Structures are given as C-alpha cells and as structure tokens.
C-alpha cells in the first residue's frame, strides 16, 4: 500500500516566494497549501491536517515566532522557520518557540527539500504500536519508547518533533552520556557546528521543563561534565 503524500503548509507574506516554493515542492512530490499571513494560516489549520509547516518569520502583523509559540500549545505538527536573520540569537528564539528547524534566507531550494525530508523522517510512525510497549519512568513522568509519547500522571505531554527524536536517542541508550556533537549528528542537523550545539542546549533545556520536577537541578536528564548529556530513569 502506497504511503500518503505529505501535505505541507507554506506561510509567507511574499506571493512570489510562496508560488516559487509551492511549484518546486509540488514537483518533488508534496501536496501544498499556502497562506499569506498568520491569520490565513490559522484558518487553514483549523480545517486541515498538515505533515509540516514551512513558516516565514518576518511577516506583517503576527510574526512567525509568535505563531510558532501559539501553535505549539495546540499541535505537534513540525515547523521549519525561514528567516532573513542570520544571527544565532534569532535562530535560538525560533527554537525556543517550538520550531523543529530553521533555514536562513537566501537558500537553495534543494537544501529546503533536504531539511523537509529530514524532519519528516524523524517523525514517529503513528502505526508503530507494539503489544507490550517499553516505558521509562522518571518520577511522575512516563515515556513510551515505542509510541514516542510522554505522560505526566494521566495527562499527555506535548513534544515537538525534535524532542521526540531526542527522547528516542536518549531512551535507546539510558545511562550513556551523549556529547552535543553526537546529538547534532543523530538529529541530522547540518553545518555551523557551534551554533547547532547551542541549539541542542536549548532543546535540552526545553525538554527538562517537561521531565524534571526542578529543571535547574535535573535528576533524569543530567549534564555529565566533559561528556555531554545523559538520560537516567527510575
């Protein structure tokens, strides 16, 4: 049985860029919808399900970072930010808001395609449900390894696509320190190593807020001096 065609939402106030991206991505096998601003995107998202959102940061009215942060409270759909800003602090702001990746303008369409495919590959398969799932317990938090789902007591915890991937990496090797360089490689991130490692630090900080009773004194997602990060469980 053929897999369904991934449906992408492009959000950009520049009509020329929207059309160029839509044509290129359609030629590469994607189903495309497009929105001109945050309000238009919300209307489409209220009635359709998407596999990934390609979102421009610099838009009139509500910008891409604000929209990303808002959407993260409602859904786990992966988000790739497009930004003309090339400073690390701006990239970090996007990741802190909940984006899964970013791409600075100008960029080669081929690189955008590679990043989209990399994000989609990292997303958990919804049909991969096992009869006897393995579960890690971390205080009040439970993580189902097979399903890629996290729970705090009886309440589900929303994870971004990158957080799901980090949990899969850590839970495959509990008790084993993982360097930031290795995490960058396993996450499939590109060049610009120092900035990417700082981005991993941001993701770890966010993940700790969802796991730890006291994120400033982590018990389960620990920092191992000189070696990186390590996940332990009860």
Secondary structure as UniProt FT lines:
FT   STRAND          7..11
FT   HELIX           15..27
FT   TURN            28..29
FT   STRAND          31..35
FT   HELIX           38..47
FT   STRAND          52..56
FT   HELIX           64..72
FT   TURN            73..74
FT   STRAND          78..83
FT   HELIX           88..97
FT   STRAND          101..104
FT   HELIX           109..122
FT   TURN            126..127
FT   STRAND          135..138
FT   TURN            139..140
FT   STRAND          141..144
FT   TURN            145..148
FT   STRAND          149..152
FT   TURN            153..154
FT   STRAND          155..157
FT   HELIX           161..172
FT   TURN            173..175
FT   HELIX           180..186
FT   TURN            187..188
FT   HELIX           193..211
FT   HELIX           215..217
FT   STRAND          221..224
FT   TURN            225..227
FT   STRAND          228..231
//
